[in-house]
C-alpha cells in the first residue's frame, strides 16, 4: 500500500500537467464540436447538435484537404521507409568514414523545422539556388521553375522537406534493429549462396518487419499531422494545392474564427490518427511494442 502511494505521488505532477495540457482541452474541444461559438469566451455555448458534423460531410474543402493529406501520406511514407532502411543498411557496413556518414545523415533531424522550411523556400525561389543551377546548365533558354507557385509541383516540393528532415531519425530506428540481428545468420546465408543484396532479402527484411511496421505507422501519423512545412512555405497554396487537414483546422480557427467547426475537424483528425494507431497494433500482433 505504501509503495503504491509513493508511485502515485511521483506520477501526480505528470498526471496534472497532462490533464491540464491534453485531457481537459480535448474534452472541451469535443464539447465545442456540438456547439456554435467563436473566440468570445464570454458568449455562452449554444448547443446545435450534429450540425458541425453535417457541415463537415457536406464541405467540399474538407474533402479536398482530406485528399491532399492522403496524397501527402502516400508520397512521404514509402520513400521514408525504403530510404531510411537503405541508409541504415549502408551505415551498418564497415565503411571508411562510417561515423561521419551516420552523423551526416542524422544532422537534418537536429535542424529546426522552421529553419529547414525557410531554407528550402529560398532554394525553391525562382531566383533561388536550384533555378540558378538549371540556368547555369541550360543557359538563356531556361525559364525559372515555380516550385512553390505551380499547383502540381508545390505538394511534392513540400514533401521533400519532410523526407529530408525525417530520414535520419527513422534510419536510427532501423539501425538499432539491424544491430540486433546476429552476424551468424548472415554467415550461414553466405554459405548457402545468399550474397550481396540477396542476403538482405532473405535475412534482413523478414527480421526487420516489426521495425518497418513501426516506422510506417509513425511516419504516417506524422505525415497526417503535417503543418509547419505548409504554413511556412506555401500557406496552403497555390490554389489550395498544399492545404492539409491540420492547416485547414488552423485556418478555420484563427482566420475564419469558426472555433466549433475547427474542433469538429480536429476530432476527425483524431479519429484518423487513432485508426493508424490501431493499424499499428493489429500489424504488431502478439509482439510487444518496440
Residue, then its C-alpha position, 0 to 999 in steps of 0.5 A: x500500500x505504501x509503495x503504491x502511494x509513493x508511485x502515485x505521488x511521483x506520477x501526480x505532477x505528470x498526471x496534472x500537467x497532462x490533464x491540464x495540457x491534453x485531457x481537459x482541452x480535448x474534452x472541451x474541444x469535443x464539447x465545442x464540436x456540438x456547439x456554435x461559438x467563436x473566440x468570445x469566451x464570454x458568449x455562452x455555448x449554444x448547443x446545435x447538435x450534429x450540425x458541425x458534423x453535417x457541415x463537415x460531410x457536406x464541405x467540399x474543402x474538407x474533402x479536398x484537404x482530406x485528399x491532399x493529406x492522403x496524397x501527402x501520406x502516400x508520397x512521404x511514407x514509402x520513400x521514408x521507409x525504403x530510404x531510411x532502411x537503405x541508409x541504415x543498411x549502408x551505415x551498418x557496413x564497415x565503411x571508411x568514414x562510417x561515423x561521419x556518414x551516420x552523423x551526416x545523415x542524422x544532422x537534418x533531424x537536429x535542424x529546426x523545422x522552421x529553419x529547414x522550411x525557410x531554407x528550402x523556400x529560398x532554394x525553391x525561389x525562382x531566383x533561388x539556388x536550384x533555378x540558378x543551377x538549371x540556368x547555369x546548365x541550360x543557359x538563356x533558354x531556361x525559364x525559372x521553375x515555380x516550385x512553390x507557385x505551380x499547383x502540381x509541383x508545390x505538394x511534392x516540393x513540400x514533401x521533400x522537406x519532410x523526407x529530408x528532415x525525417x530520414x535520419x531519425x527513422x534510419x536510427x530506428x532501423x539501425x538499432x534493429x539491424x544491430x540486433x540481428x546476429x552476424x551468424x545468420x548472415x554467415x550461414x546465408x553466405x554459405x548457402x549462396x545468399x550474397x550481396x543484396x540477396x542476403x538482405x532479402x532473405x535475412x534482413x527484411x523478414x527480421x526487420x518487419x516489426x521495425x518497418x511496421x513501426x516506422x510506417x505507422x509513425x511516419x504516417x501519423x506524422x505525415x497526417x499531422x503535417x503543418x509547419x512545412x505548409x504554413x511556412x512555405x506555401x500557406x496552403x497554396x497555390x490554389x489550395x494545392x498544399x492545404x492539409x487537414x491540420x492547416x485547414x483546422x488552423x485556418x478555420x480557427x484563427x482566420x475564419x474564427x469558426x472555433x466549433x467547426x475547427x474542433x469538429x475537424x480536429x476530432x476527425x483528425x483524431x479519429x484518423x490518427x487513432x485508426x493508424x494507431x490501431x493499424x499499428x497494433x493489429x500489424x504488431x500482433x502478439x509482439x510487444x511494442x518496440 
